[in-house]
């Protein structure tokens, strides 16, 4: 099995992150799958909406579900007394992604706790009975060098064969509103370097990844207009585009992502104009399992 599957044909995986975070996230994911172009979602196994999400996934077996590894801005699966350096007394991870990244990198004493929590999240997913299709991470924490080194040990152990290799070509980013200009450049640079670290390991282990992942540079603002532009400049081979759809009001979405345009992203996923564009461009819509969503 090769690390990437490339061809002259354009293939598209459309993923929704944060499944299991809340009822509003869950409703949006299922609606985007049933009424729109969504092919895949990523499950937060310690989210408040976890049980509901699992039930909904079982009612919709065509929806592929992966693990949305959560090591910040969320709660742990293991009890806090087992993770004294990683979480607070209530089991909450840090909310600060920069501080979290630095601690994971420089404090090697955290590795044992990280390993146990990451494995616990994989096991929590497996206990649902759902097929685990792929792994990614909340705020792309799965790409962090320390976290990825642990995943490189655990993915073969648990038969995980697909991974979100998050990196995006800034030159083909259609955003033109001037928002986060420096932030987009920084994200593209950082995740480009992180991808270089991950890619050879994934290749050696035969773990599949898309040729490009879009959703990083315009996270939280994946509107219909933006997505139509993405489709126009979609490269050959396999591309994953990820969204954060939500149905409001929802206290969890408002608390964690107050600036995200959740309902606009849901509208993009259920847009007839988007579906027509996909058909017009001859893009094959599918998932990490290789199944196609043919009704589009």
C-alpha positions in Angstrom: 0.0 0.0 0.0 1.5 3.3 -1.0 1.4 6.5 1.1 -0.6 8.4 -1.5 -3.0 7.4 -4.2 -2.6 9.8 -7.1 -4.1 9.8 -10.6 -5.2 12.2 -13.3 -8.7 12.0 -11.8 -9.8 14.5 -9.1 -11.0 12.8 -6.0 -12.5 14.7 -3.0 -13.0 13.6 0.6 -15.3 16.0 2.5 -15.0 15.7 6.2 -16.7 17.3 9.2 -14.6 17.7 12.4 -15.9 17.8 16.0 -18.6 15.1 15.7 -19.5 14.3 19.3 -18.7 17.7 20.6 -22.3 18.7 21.1 -25.9 18.2 19.9 -25.6 21.1 17.5 -22.4 19.7 15.9 -24.0 16.2 15.7 -27.2 17.5 14.0 -25.2 19.4 11.4 -23.0 16.5 10.6 -25.9 14.2 10.0 -27.8 16.8 7.9 -24.7 17.5 5.8 -24.3 13.8 5.1 -28.0 13.1 4.4 -28.8 16.2 2.5 -25.4 17.3 1.2 -21.9 16.2 0.0 -20.4 15.2 3.3 -18.7 11.8 3.1 -16.7 11.6 6.3 -16.6 12.8 9.9 -14.2 12.8 12.9 -15.4 11.8 16.3 -14.4 13.4 19.6 -14.6 10.5 22.0 -14.7 12.6 25.2 -17.2 15.2 23.8 -20.5 15.9 25.6 -22.4 14.7 22.5 -20.3 11.4 22.1 -23.1 8.9 22.9 -25.6 10.6 20.6 -23.0 10.8 17.9 -22.3 7.1 18.1 -26.0 6.3 17.8 -26.4 8.6 14.8 -23.3 7.0 13.1 -24.8 3.6 13.5 -28.1 4.8 12.0 -26.1 6.1 9.0 -23.5 3.4 8.2 -22.5 5.0 4.9 -21.0 7.9 6.9 -17.3 7.1 7.4 -16.1 8.0 11.0 -12.5 8.6 12.1 -11.0 9.6 15.4 -10.6 13.4 16.1 -7.8 13.1 18.6 -8.2 15.7 21.4 -5.3 16.8 23.6 -6.2 20.5 24.1 -9.5 22.5 24.3 -11.3 19.5 25.6 -11.4 16.8 28.3 -9.5 13.5 28.7 -10.8 10.0 28.5 -8.6 8.8 31.4 -9.4 10.1 34.9 -7.4 13.2 35.9 -5.5 11.4 38.7 -3.9 9.3 36.0 -2.8 12.4 34.0 -1.5 14.9 36.7 0.8 16.7 34.3 -1.6 16.7 31.3 -5.0 17.9 32.7 -6.4 19.8 35.6 -8.5 18.4 38.5 -11.6 18.2 36.3 -9.8 16.5 33.5 -9.6 19.5 31.2 -6.7 20.0 28.8 -5.1 23.4 28.3 -7.0 25.9 26.1 -3.8 27.4 24.8 -2.5 25.7 21.6 0.9 27.5 21.6 1.7 26.6 25.3 0.4 23.1 24.7 2.7 22.6 21.7 5.7 23.9 23.6 5.1 21.7 26.6 4.6 18.6 24.5 7.8 19.3 22.7 10.1 20.3 25.6 8.8 18.3 28.5 9.6 14.7 27.8 8.1 13.7 31.1 4.7 14.2 29.5 5.2 11.4 26.9 4.1 8.6 29.1 0.8 10.3 30.0 0.3 11.3 26.3 0.8 7.8 25.2 -1.7 6.4 27.6 -4.3 9.1 26.8 -3.9 8.7 23.1 -4.2 4.9 23.3 -7.3 5.4 25.6 -9.0 7.5 23.0 -8.3 4.9 20.3 -9.7 2.2 22.6 -12.8 4.3 23.4 -13.5 4.6 19.7 -13.0 0.9 19.1 -15.4 0.1 22.0 -18.2 1.8 19.9 -18.0 -1.0 17.3 -17.7 1.6 14.5 -15.0 1.0 11.9 -12.2 3.5 12.5 -11.5 4.9 9.1 -8.8 7.5 9.7 -7.2 9.6 12.4 -6.8 13.4 12.6 -6.7 15.8 15.5 -8.4 18.8 17.1 -6.5 21.9 16.0 -4.4 19.3 14.0 -2.6 18.3 17.2 -2.0 14.9 15.6 0.8 16.5 13.5 2.8 17.7 16.6 6.1 15.8 16.5 5.7 14.3 20.0 2.1 13.2 19.3 2.9 11.9 15.9 5.8 9.8 17.2 3.3 8.1 19.6 0.8 7.7 16.8 3.5 6.1 14.6 3.7 3.4 17.3 0.0 3.0 17.8 -1.4 3.2 14.3 0.1 -0.2 13.2 -0.9 -1.7 16.5 -4.5 -0.9 16.0 -4.7 -1.2 12.2 -5.2 2.5 11.4 -4.4 2.9 7.8 -5.4 6.5 6.9 -4.1 9.7 8.3 -4.9 13.4 7.7 -1.6 14.9 6.5 -2.5 18.5 7.1 -0.8 20.9 4.7 -2.1 23.3 2.2 -0.6 25.2 -0.8 -0.8 28.9 0.1 -0.4 29.8 -3.6 -3.7 28.1 -4.4 -5.6 29.5 -1.4 -8.6 31.4 -2.9 -9.1 33.6 0.2 -8.9 37.2 -0.9 -10.5 39.1 1.9 -7.3 40.0 3.6 -8.3 38.2 6.8 -5.5 36.4 8.7 -3.0 37.1 5.9 0.0 36.6 8.1 -1.7 33.8 10.0 -2.4 31.9 6.8 1.2 32.2 5.8 2.4 31.0 9.2 0.0 28.1 9.2 1.1 27.0 5.7 4.7 27.2 6.7 4.4 25.4 10.0 2.3 22.5 8.7 4.4 22.2 5.6 7.4 21.5 7.8 5.3 19.2 10.0 4.2 17.3 7.0 7.8 16.7 5.9 8.4 15.1 9.3 5.3 12.8 9.0 5.4 11.9 5.3 8.4 9.4 5.3 7.0 7.6 8.4 3.6 7.2 6.8 5.2 5.9 3.6 7.2 3.3 5.5 4.1 2.1 7.3 1.9 2.1 4.2 -0.6 4.6 5.7 -2.7 6.5 3.2 -3.1 10.2 3.2 -4.6 12.7 0.7 -2.4 14.6 -1.7 -3.6 17.9 -0.1 -5.8 18.9 2.7 -7.8 22.1 2.6 -9.6 23.7 5.6 -6.5 24.8 7.5 -6.0 28.3 6.0 -9.6 29.3 6.2 -10.7 27.3 9.2 -14.1 28.4 10.5 -14.9 30.3 7.3 -15.5 27.5 4.8 -18.4 29.3 3.1 -20.2 28.4 -0.1 -18.4 31.1 -2.0 -15.0 30.0 -0.7 -15.7 26.4 -1.3 -16.7 27.0 -4.9 -13.4 28.7 -5.5 -11.6 25.8 -3.9 -13.4 23.4 -6.3 -12.3 25.5 -9.3 -8.6 25.2 -8.3 -8.7 21.6 -7.0 -5.6 19.7 -7.9 -5.4 16.2 -9.5 -5.3 13.2 -7.2 -7.0 13.0 -3.8 -7.9 16.1 -1.8 -9.5 16.3 1.6 -11.5 19.4 2.6 -12.6 19.7 6.2 -15.4 21.8 7.7 -16.8 22.6 11.1 -20.6 22.7 10.5 -23.0 23.4 13.4 -26.6 24.1 14.2 -27.1 27.1 16.5 -27.8 28.0 19.2 -25.3 25.6 20.9 -23.4 26.4 24.0 -20.4 24.2 23.3 -19.9 25.6 19.8 -20.3 29.2 21.1 -17.8 28.5 23.9 -15.0 26.9 21.9 -15.4 28.5 18.5 -17.3 31.8 18.9 -16.0 33.2 15.6 -16.6 30.2 13.4 -19.3 30.4 10.8 -20.8 27.1 11.6 -24.2 27.5 9.9 -22.6 29.0 6.8 -20.3 26.0 6.6 -23.4 23.7 6.9 -25.0 25.7 4.1 -22.0 25.2 1.9 -22.1 21.4 2.5 -25.8 21.3 1.6 -25.6 23.8 -1.3 -27.2 22.7 -4.6 -24.7 25.0 -6.4 -21.8 23.2 -4.8 -23.3 19.8 -5.9 -23.7 21.0 -9.4 -20.1 22.4 -9.5 -18.8 19.0 -8.4 -20.7 17.2 -11.1 -19.7 19.8 -13.7 -16.0 19.4 -12.9 -16.2 15.6 -12.9 -14.9 15.4 -9.4 -15.4 12.0 -7.7 -16.7 12.3 -4.2 -15.7 9.7 -1.7 -14.1 8.8 1.6 -11.0 7.3 3.0 -12.3 3.8 2.5 -12.4 4.4 -1.2 -16.2 4.3 -1.4 -17.9 6.9 -3.7 -20.9 9.0 -3.0 -22.6 8.7 -6.3 -25.8 10.6 -5.9 -24.1 13.9 -6.5 
